Amino acid sequence: KPLGGKLLLAYSIEAAKFSQKIDRVIVSTDSKEIAVVSQKHGAEIIMRPQALAADISPSEDALIHVVESLESNEKVQVDLIVCLQATSPLRPPELLDQCIDKLKEKDGDSLLAVCSEPLFYWRESNGLGESIHNYRNRPMRQLTSKSDIIYKENGSLYIMKRDILIKQRNRLGGKIILFPMEVEDSFEIDSKFDFWLIEKVMEWKVQKNL
């Protein structure tokens, strides 16, 4: 189903192609249909083996397969890998280059996009409520400091050095940098409700910019 008149995958490909700091835009897939659509939007394709295409297959395995394919078949020296998940279509156009710049400025090894979350979290332990924050000294939101802010991964973007990915088999490692995004840019699609919600966010953004 198109989102805002585009296929969902197109948003991530266009975001990567808009970047001035990304050399190649590659889609890893085991689907010929997705491969054709991706090529039409300007991406290169590396076909993913069936063994790496199961629902429970880690994204890292697919990323490692792409890197090893480039290095083995094309003798390419990979520096940074920017991983964009197709379920996050709301990235601002300048996001990728800003994230790459921040990773280099901070001399980081990996970076993830995040958004701030409310301070007051609870979990259930042995049937009882357990506070993650200090409920005895509940801070006022307007008086919270930067060190009080909690961030969550929004799934929009990950950047990693080649050696972090290959040696640790993880998208994150070493010196990890956070890149906070606005909440309205951080929604991702995991359900039909998410799809509907993002449509509404897109409509709101259009109205906001009129």
Phi, psi and omega per residue, in radians:
K1 nan 2.212 3.124
P2 -1.142 2.611 3.065
L3 -2.048 2.020 -3.109
G4 1.043 0.553 3.116
G5 1.478 0.067 3.138
K6 -2.249 2.684 2.953
L7 -1.207 2.540 -3.055
L8 -0.955 -0.749 -3.100
L9 -1.051 -0.533 -3.073
A10 -1.071 -0.561 -3.097
Y11 -1.112 -0.727 -3.128
S12 -1.255 -0.695 3.113
I13 -1.104 -0.787 -3.139
E14 -1.121 -0.664 3.107
A15 -1.096 -0.725 3.134
A16 -1.184 -0.716 -3.118
K17 -1.235 -0.437 3.112
F18 -1.242 -0.457 -3.102
S19 -1.104 2.493 3.070
Q20 -1.623 -0.034 -3.012
K21 -2.067 0.004 3.125
I22 -1.811 2.211 -3.067
D23 -1.418 -0.679 -3.064
R24 -2.441 2.459 3.122
V25 -1.945 2.009 -3.014
I26 -2.200 2.339 3.033
V27 -1.885 2.231 3.056
S28 -1.733 2.134 -3.109
T29 -2.712 2.741 3.011
D30 -1.840 0.074 -3.074
S31 -1.793 2.168 3.092
K32 -1.139 -0.625 3.133
E33 -1.111 -0.808 3.107
I34 -1.135 -0.643 3.114
A35 -1.048 -0.785 -3.130
V36 -1.105 -0.809 3.141
V37 -1.089 -0.737 -3.129
S38 -1.106 -0.740 3.117
Q39 -1.112 -0.655 3.116
K40 -1.095 -0.490 3.119
H41 -1.632 0.097 2.995
G42 1.747 0.187 -3.140
A43 -1.659 2.652 2.938
E44 -1.436 2.801 -3.106
I45 -2.150 2.359 2.885
I46 -2.143 1.995 -3.087
M47 -1.206 2.309 -3.085
R48 -1.584 2.294 3.097
P49 -1.063 2.604 3.138
Q50 -0.977 -0.590 -3.114
A51 -1.111 -0.350 -3.126
L52 -1.855 0.146 -2.994
A53 -1.983 0.217 3.107
A54 -1.291 2.800 -3.124
D55 -1.046 -0.484 -3.099
I56 -1.729 0.115 3.135
S57 -1.230 2.254 3.112
P58 -1.126 2.488 3.086
S59 -1.040 -0.563 -3.132
E60 -1.015 -0.647 -3.138
D61 -1.095 -0.709 3.104
A62 -1.179 -0.696 3.121
L63 -1.118 -0.758 3.117
I64 -1.095 -0.696 3.113
H65 -1.070 -0.711 3.111
V66 -1.119 -0.842 -3.124
V67 -1.059 -0.838 -3.119
E68 -1.143 -0.591 3.085
S69 -1.140 -0.775 3.126
L70 -1.119 -0.768 -3.090
E71 -1.233 -0.608 -3.103
S72 -1.403 -0.796 -3.013
N73 -1.525 -0.525 -3.058
E74 -2.057 -0.056 -3.115
K75 0.985 0.632 3.134
V76 -1.461 2.445 3.047
Q77 -1.662 1.898 -3.102
V78 -1.499 2.324 3.141
D79 -1.816 -1.226 3.136
L80 -2.039 2.567 3.014
I81 -2.026 2.210 3.056
V82 -1.881 2.059 -3.100
C83 -1.823 2.058 3.091
L84 -1.959 2.255 3.120
Q85 -1.659 2.317 -3.036
A86 -1.127 -0.293 -3.118
T87 -1.419 0.072 3.133
S88 -2.098 1.546 -3.028
P89 -1.632 0.054 -2.972
L90 -1.777 0.293 -3.107
R91 -1.106 2.356 2.984
P92 -1.121 2.594 -3.060
P93 -0.989 -0.619 -3.053
E94 -1.483 -0.042 -2.986
L95 -1.011 -0.845 -3.018
L96 -1.043 -0.833 -3.114
D97 -1.171 -0.622 3.092
Q98 -1.117 -0.697 -3.138
C99 -1.188 -0.746 3.116
I100 -1.093 -0.742 3.112
D101 -1.073 -0.758 -3.105
K102 -1.156 -0.712 3.113
L103 -1.020 -0.756 -3.116
K104 -1.270 -0.691 3.137
E105 -1.101 -0.649 -3.119
K106 -1.545 0.026 -3.104
D107 0.940 0.767 -3.102
G108 -1.506 2.907 3.086
D109 -1.815 -0.430 3.103
S110 -2.730 2.818 -3.075
L111 -2.568 2.534 3.020
L112 -2.361 2.565 3.066
A113 -1.420 2.432 -3.100
V114 -2.420 2.945 2.945
C115 -2.418 2.689 -3.080
S116 -1.321 2.617 -3.099
E117 -2.148 2.735 3.028
P118 -0.995 2.732 -3.034
L119 -1.386 -0.375 -2.876
F120 -1.743 1.645 -3.116
Y121 -2.021 2.508 3.085
W122 -2.297 2.748 2.965
R123 -2.407 2.837 3.141
E124 -1.764 2.254 3.131
S125 -2.308 2.074 -3.116
N126 0.953 0.650 3.089
G127 1.421 0.019 -3.116
L128 -2.055 2.630 3.093
G129 -1.259 2.345 3.124
E130 -2.235 2.121 -3.053
S131 -1.422 2.334 3.040
I132 -1.476 -0.551 3.035
H133 -1.623 3.017 3.109
N134 -1.526 1.649 -3.067
Y135 -1.218 -0.301 3.110
R136 -1.319 -0.332 3.132
N137 -2.307 1.064 -3.040
R138 -1.138 2.063 -3.133
P139 -1.364 2.584 3.012
M140 -1.334 2.395 -3.077
R141 -0.975 -0.735 -3.073
Q142 -1.248 -0.194 -3.129
L143 -1.904 0.125 -3.120
T144 -1.272 2.549 3.098
S145 -1.678 2.981 -3.119
K146 -1.054 -0.589 -3.113
S147 -1.243 -0.267 3.121
D148 -1.483 -0.286 -3.023
I149 -1.231 2.361 3.048
I150 -1.790 2.382 3.120
Y151 -1.999 2.616 2.997
K152 -2.149 2.598 3.018
E153 -1.103 2.325 3.090
N154 -1.804 -0.029 3.052
G155 1.336 0.038 -3.028
S156 -1.294 -0.669 -2.989
L157 -2.764 2.440 3.005
Y158 -2.357 2.443 3.041
I159 -2.222 2.414 3.139
M160 -2.540 2.567 2.974
K161 -1.233 2.672 -3.085
R162 -0.987 -0.779 -3.066
D163 -1.215 -0.533 3.059
I164 -1.070 -0.857 -3.113
L165 -1.102 -0.839 -3.023
I166 -1.276 -0.794 -3.050
K167 -1.383 -0.618 -3.109
Q168 -1.732 -0.176 -3.108
R169 0.901 0.765 -3.123
N170 -2.584 2.560 3.121
R171 -1.296 -0.295 -3.125
L172 -2.166 2.479 3.107
G173 3.022 3.009 -3.124
G174 1.128 -2.394 3.125
K175 -1.500 1.856 -3.029
I176 -1.655 2.231 -3.115
I177 -1.887 2.429 3.059
L178 -1.731 2.461 3.025
F179 -2.150 1.729 -3.126
P180 -1.205 2.354 3.078
M181 -2.016 2.777 3.038
E182 -1.148 2.583 -3.117
V183 -1.032 -0.685 -3.085
E184 -1.205 -0.225 3.082
D185 -1.747 0.029 -2.921
S186 -1.877 -0.005 -3.119
F187 -1.214 2.501 3.061
E188 -2.259 2.760 -3.034
I189 -1.747 1.979 3.045
D190 -2.200 -0.062 -3.090
S191 -2.696 2.977 3.075
K192 -1.102 -0.624 3.101
F193 -1.108 -0.744 3.105
D194 -1.019 -0.737 3.135
F195 -1.050 -0.832 3.114
W196 -1.067 -0.752 -3.100
L197 -1.106 -0.737 -3.130
I198 -1.182 -0.617 3.022
E199 -0.996 -0.758 3.137
K200 -1.181 -0.665 3.093
V201 -1.103 -0.728 3.097
M202 -1.071 -0.746 3.103
E203 -1.100 -0.722 3.126
W204 -1.096 -0.711 3.140
K205 -1.114 -0.690 3.106
V206 -1.079 -0.813 3.140
Q207 -1.122 -0.662 -3.128
K208 -1.096 -0.594 -3.064
N209 -1.592 -0.001 3.110
L210 -1.254 nan nan
